[in-house]
Amino acid sequence: MAHHPRHAPLLAVFPTQPVLIAELAHFVAKAQKDAIDKKGRFTIALSGGSLPAMLAGLVDHPHIKWHHWHVFYVDERAVPLDHPDSNHRACTEALFARVPIPAAQIHPIDVAQLGDLEELADAYEKTLIHAFAQKDAARFPVFDLVLLGMGPDGHTASLFPAHALLAEEDRWVAPLADAPKPPPERITFTYPVINHAARVVFVATGAGKADVLARVLDHPEEGLPAARVRPVAPGQLYWFVDEPAAARTAYPRTDLKL
């Protein structure tokens, strides 16, 4: 898929984590408005890990139209929805329990109702097909916004360094039973789904992300999983980071003027 044109990532650096959280909320509100103006709904895919806590600025934001939101998961661990490792539980506690998104418009991956990982992945792919197929003629779903985190090893979603799934180009949702960090059993969006989004935002904060952020932005040729997220034009990739995370990268900064 390398022949598709792709824009360079935009790096936005904020002085502190609270400022980042507030500016991320403004960015999401603008992406939401653009989507609703264009097609009457807003499709967003969320990750777990440290990301849900970064959504706090949305809770009381005056311009969020929750009834237009349709929420999906970039990846999920194969655990019950109330399990401490569940991305859905983390997002529910951080956001959904505090805002009025219609329950039918939040699409968790429910392990309790299905058997094995292949079934989980196929069922979630069918959920995406149902949500997007009638509205988009594209080969892959086109999310309005995908929000990602990044691990200190450079992984994102459940796409890990040197894993076979890095080369997956056909499936929308793929299972893996061998994630190198617990829990090992997961399902995840593939790169074609992430890279067809209109906007993709990585959020990385803290000094613990400084080394890997520099590798991803300054040396994308290393091929770390996060560096392989490069949306097909007109899609755009943004990095929202704080000063400690940006301490070691020489990548040029962008003033987003939100």
C-alpha angles and dihedrals in degrees: 000000000000092000093074114098114250131190121232114258118263116227117208115186121196126195096234140009093251090055090049091051091052094046092046089055090052090049092050090048091054093047088049093051092049091051096046092047090052103041112358098251141066121223116197133173120206134199131209130225113071094344103086092061089056090064095069092106090066096062098082098018109139097216101053114114100199097182089066094054122110109186129200135169125248088207140348139197117240094247132110115283092250094049118117089239094054116115088205091057091049092050091045093053094043099042124348096060089055102045135053103246106152107255092229089060094059111083114199125179103243112205093182092068098049140052121223135011094261089057091048092051093045092048092051091047088054089051089055093046090052092048098045112019098082093045104040128045092197123121088241132031114270110219119199090221137006118191117202140181128203131222124221087256090058095254121143130187100351092312107121133190115280092001121145091236090070087078098047110124105162111044120076095204122025133190125226127187097181109059107161091229125052134302091043098192114079146135123225145182112255126233095262090059094045092044095051093060120114090230131013121188126191116199116201126167138173137036090278089073097048098093097045093043089056090050093049097046102032098035108030088154087076085075099222110173094252090052090057091065101100112145118223111250131297083034116093133210121214131186116208107193138155126236096264091054091047095049097106106034123098092196113129116259125232128213102219094193092210 
